[in-house]
Amino acid sequence: MPSRRCEISTQGDFDIIDEVKRVGDELAKDASAAVTEFSVTTSGRPLNFDSTTSHEIIRIVCEALRNAFKHSGASTIECVFAFSETDLRVRVRDDGVGMGAGNGTVSSRGKCWGIRGMRERAEKIGADLIINDPSGLGTTVELSVGLQTGPSRAWAGEPKQ
């Protein structure tokens, strides 16, 4: 079956979590049989970011999902949204092969355009972006953005109180 291109909505208001779920569900339908579980979970009360910040958050998270579905060979991919009163932290984690050489994440010229774009988008909205790739243990992408300006603290497992 041909792969559908998972487009991100640019029409009017959109909910970050709903949009990420929609794109992730489309990617899961197109994924190989290797991916047996895809989940999106949330904690805390969702925040209202301005439309530019919301759009960039969605683009970053969806690119992390695309990379996981396309390149990781994972059986499980999870996306966790953790909201506090002042920030949002998102973690995309897979149990795949990681980003080592030969798994398709690097272009023919040796540049990771998707990751580069994620970093540029994070910088644009003053967010922290951390990509953790322990050898053979999958990949974790963590995005942390404050409600007002600038980055919040890195992922610590639970939302700030």
C-alpha positions in Angstrom: 0.0 0.0 0.0 1.4 3.4 -0.9 2.3 5.6 2.0 0.1 8.7 2.7 1.8 12.0 3.4 0.8 13.0 6.9 0.0 16.7 6.6 -0.3 19.0 9.5 -3.4 21.2 9.6 -2.8 24.9 9.0 -6.5 25.8 9.1 -7.7 28.0 11.9 -7.5 26.9 15.6 -6.1 23.5 16.4 -5.4 21.6 19.5 -1.8 20.5 19.9 -2.6 17.0 21.4 -5.4 16.3 18.9 -3.3 17.2 16.0 -0.3 15.1 17.1 -2.7 12.2 17.8 -4.2 12.5 14.3 -0.8 12.6 12.6 0.5 9.8 14.8 -2.5 7.6 14.0 -2.0 8.2 10.3 1.7 7.2 10.6 0.7 4.1 12.6 -1.7 3.0 9.9 1.1 3.3 7.3 3.8 1.8 9.5 5.3 -1.6 9.0 4.0 -4.5 11.1 6.9 -4.0 13.4 5.1 -1.2 15.3 2.6 -2.9 17.5 1.9 -0.1 19.9 1.5 3.7 19.5 0.3 5.8 22.4 -0.3 9.5 23.3 -0.7 10.3 27.0 -1.1 13.5 28.8 -0.8 14.8 32.4 -1.8 18.2 33.7 -4.0 20.8 32.2 -3.2 21.8 28.6 -1.9 25.4 28.2 -2.9 27.9 25.5 0.1 28.8 23.5 0.0 31.5 20.8 -0.6 30.1 17.3 3.0 30.3 16.1 4.3 28.5 19.2 1.5 25.8 18.9 2.3 25.3 15.3 6.0 24.9 15.9 5.4 22.5 18.8 3.2 20.3 16.5 5.8 20.4 13.7 8.6 19.3 16.1 6.7 16.5 17.7 5.3 15.2 14.4 8.8 15.1 12.9 10.0 13.1 15.9 7.1 10.7 15.4 7.8 10.5 11.6 11.4 9.7 12.4 10.4 7.0 14.9 7.9 5.4 12.5 10.2 5.6 9.5 13.6 4.8 10.8 13.6 3.2 14.2 12.3 -0.3 13.6 10.5 0.1 16.9 7.7 -2.1 18.2 6.5 0.6 20.6 6.4 4.4 20.1 5.0 6.7 22.8 4.4 10.4 23.0 3.9 11.9 26.5 2.6 15.5 27.0 3.3 16.8 30.6 1.8 20.2 31.4 2.4 22.3 34.4 1.1 25.8 35.2 3.9 27.4 33.2 5.3 24.9 30.8 4.9 22.0 28.5 7.2 19.0 28.2 6.8 16.5 25.4 8.7 13.2 25.2 8.6 11.0 22.1 10.3 7.7 22.8 10.7 4.5 20.8 12.3 1.1 21.5 14.0 0.9 18.1 17.6 0.7 16.9 18.5 4.3 17.6 20.1 6.8 15.2 23.3 4.9 14.5 24.8 4.7 11.0 22.9 2.9 8.4 19.3 3.3 9.7 18.2 5.9 7.1 18.2 9.0 9.2 21.1 10.7 7.4 20.8 12.1 3.9 23.3 11.2 1.2 25.3 14.3 2.1 25.5 13.4 5.8 23.0 15.9 7.1 19.9 15.1 9.3 17.5 17.6 7.8 14.6 16.6 10.0 16.6 16.9 13.2 18.1 20.1 12.0 14.6 21.5 11.3 13.4 20.4 14.7 16.3 22.2 16.4 15.7 25.4 14.4 12.0 25.3 15.2 12.8 24.8 18.9 15.2 27.7 18.9 12.6 29.9 17.1 10.1 29.5 20.1 12.8 29.5 22.8 12.4 25.8 23.6 14.8 23.2 24.7 15.2 20.1 22.5 17.2 17.1 23.7 17.7 14.0 21.6 19.0 11.0 23.6 20.2 8.0 21.6 21.8 5.4 23.8 23.3 2.7 21.5 20.7 0.1 20.6 18.2 1.3 23.2 15.9 3.4 21.0 15.7 7.2 20.8 14.1 9.7 23.1 13.2 13.3 21.9 12.4 15.7 24.6 10.9 19.2 23.9 10.4 21.7 26.8 8.8 25.1 26.3 7.6 27.7 28.7 4.3 29.4 28.4 5.6 33.0 28.5 9.1 33.0 26.9 12.1 30.8 26.7 12.7 27.2 27.6 11.5 25.4 30.7 13.5 22.8 32.5 14.4 19.5 30.8 12.2 16.4 31.3 12.3 15.0 34.8 9.7 12.3 34.5 6.8 14.2 36.2 5.3 17.6 35.6 6.4 20.4 37.8 3.9 21.2 40.6 
